Amino acid sequence: MGKNAVAILGISGSPREASTAFAVKEALKYATEKFNAQTDYFSLQNKKLNYCIHCDHCVRERRGCIQKDDMLKAYDKMEKADAFIIGTPVYTGSVSGQLKTFFDRCRALVARNPNALKNKVGAGLAVGGDRLGGQELALLTIHSFYLANKIIPTSGGAFGANLGGTLWSRDLGTEGIKKDSEGLQTIYRTISRLMKLSMFLKIGGRKM
């Protein structure tokens, strides 16, 4: 990989390695094949992620989180990445509980360094058992996380991928996603925009 290769971290917010994991990995594969990206992957499946207990240790000490669990691995990966693609299954019209915990625990990362994630680029994927099962609401939650942490949110643009990747699993897991050709196109549109913006920032605009 060249020195200007974009490092993209894919995060699966599902407790299973099924449709959401497949969607995130498909996004990373596309980024590698079409844009020569350097990719990494972090799944929340079987990870020990304690809830944020709002003890404010991270704010007072500015040395990270008082809890020592698998979030430590995530912090390291996030700081090294130029861009993120975060995927979630739709649970009750929003993100999974695992992913919400992940978001809450990132408070410690930015408490230690308020600019740790500044001007990185982020996009989201949401997988629902129904075609209209809350994917866009889940994507808005992902975008809210980005905005709160100085990450630049993006999507695939109007006419097909307005807020990001929206996928329909039909409750068939990975096989359902593979049949959702329309949903897969939202991944590709979203990753194309993510990568083009990331490459622009990597080359000359990162100091905004």
N, C-alpha and C positions, 0 to 999 in steps of 0.2 A: 504494500500500500504506500502511496506517496504521502509526503508530509501534509498535503492539503486534503487528504481523504477524510471524509466526515465520519466521526465515530458515533454510531447510533445505538442506543440501548433500548431493547424491547422488553417490556415488563408485562407479564401475564398476571392479571389480578384475580384469577380463578383458583379455587381450591382443588381443581381437577386439571389433568392434562388432557383436555378434550378440545371442544370447538374454539374456545378463546385462545388457548395455547397455539392451536393450528393457525389461527388468523394472525397472531403476532409473528409467528415464525414465517408465514407466507410474506408478510410485510418486510421482514428482514431479508428474506431471500430475494425479493424484488429489488430492495435497495442495493444489495450486493451485485446482482446481475446487471442492473440497468445503470447504476451510478457508482459502482466500485466502492461502495461504503465499507467501512470497517464496523462489524456488528458484534453485539454482545446480547445476552439474554438472561433475564432473571424472572423466575417463576415464584409466585407466592405459595404454590402447592407445598405442603408439608414443612413450611417454614415456621420457626418460632418467632412470632411477632406479638409482643405484648402491647396492650392498649396504652396510649398516652394517658398518664395519670395526672397531668397538669401540675406537676410538683414544682415546675419552674427551675429545676436544677440547670437545665440547658441555658436558660436566660441569665441566671445569676453567675454561673461559672464559665459559660462560653467555651466549654470543652467537650461538647457532645451530650448524648443522652445518658442518663444515669442507668438505664436498663441496657444490659449487654446481651443482645440476642442476634438474630439473623439480619436485623436492620443494619448492622455494622457493615456487612458485605454490600448491601444496597447503597449505603452512603458512598463507599469507595467507587462503585461503578458509576453512580450518578455524577460525581465530581469529574470523572474522566471523560464522560460523554459530551458530545456536541449537541445531540438531539435525542428526543425520546419518542417512542411510540408505546402508549399505554393502552392495553386492552382489558376489557372487563365483561363478564357476563352481566346481564340485566337482572338484578334482584329487586323486586318490589318497585320497579320504575327507576332504579338508580344503580350505583356501582355496588359491587360485592362488599360485604363486611370486611373482608381481608384487605381490599384495596383502600377502603376508607381508613382503616387502621394504619396502613402504609403512609397515606397522605398525612395523617395527624402526626405520625412519628418523624416526618421530615422537618418538623418545627425545630428539632434539635440541630439539624444540619445547617439551617439558615440562621439559627441563633448563634452558632459558632462563627459563621461567616455569612453575613447578609447578602453577599454577592456570589455565593457558591454556585448558584444556578442562573445567574443573570445572563440574559441574551442567548441562552440556549433555546432551541426550538422544540416545540412539543405538539404532537398530534394524538388523536385517540381513536380507538376501535371499540365498538360495543356490539355484543352478540345477544340476540334475543330468541326465545323459543317461538315467538310470533313475529310476523313481518313488522308490525307496529306495536312493539311490546315495551317501549320505554327507552329505546336506543338513544334518541336525541337528548332525553333528560340525563341519561348517564354520561353522555359526551359533554354536556354542559358542566357537570360536576368535575370531570377531568379538566376542562378548560379553566374552571374556577381555581383549581389547584395550580395550574400553570400561572395564571394571572397573579395569584397571591405570592408567588415565589420568583417573580421577574423573568419567568420563562415566556417566550413569545409563542402564543398558540396559533396553530394554523389548521387548515382542513383541505379538502380536495376542491373546494370552490363550488360555485353555483352550478345547477343542472347535474345533480347526481351525487355529490358528496359534500353537502352544505356545511356540516359540522364535523365531518370525518368519516371513518369507515362504519357503515351500519349493515350488520349481517343478520341473516335469518337461518337459524340452525334447524328449525322444525322439530326441535327436541330430539334430533338424531345425532348429536355430537359432531365429530369431524366430518362424517359422511354428509350430514346436512349442509355444512358450510361448503363442501366441495361442489355441491349441486347448485349453490346460490351464485350463479354467474353475475348477476347484478350486484350483489354484495361484494364479490371479489373485485369488481371494477371500482367500487368505492375505496377499497384498500389501495389499488394502484394509483388512482387519482390523488389520494391523500399523500401517499409516499412520494409521488413526483413533486408535489408542491413542497413538502417537508424538506426534501433533499435539495431542491433548487434554492430555497431560502437559506438553508444551512450552508450550502456552498458559497453563496454570496457573503454571508456573515464571516465564514471561515477565511475567505480571501481578503476582505477589506473592511467589513463593517462591524466587527466585533466590539469596537470601542464605543459604540453608541451610548 
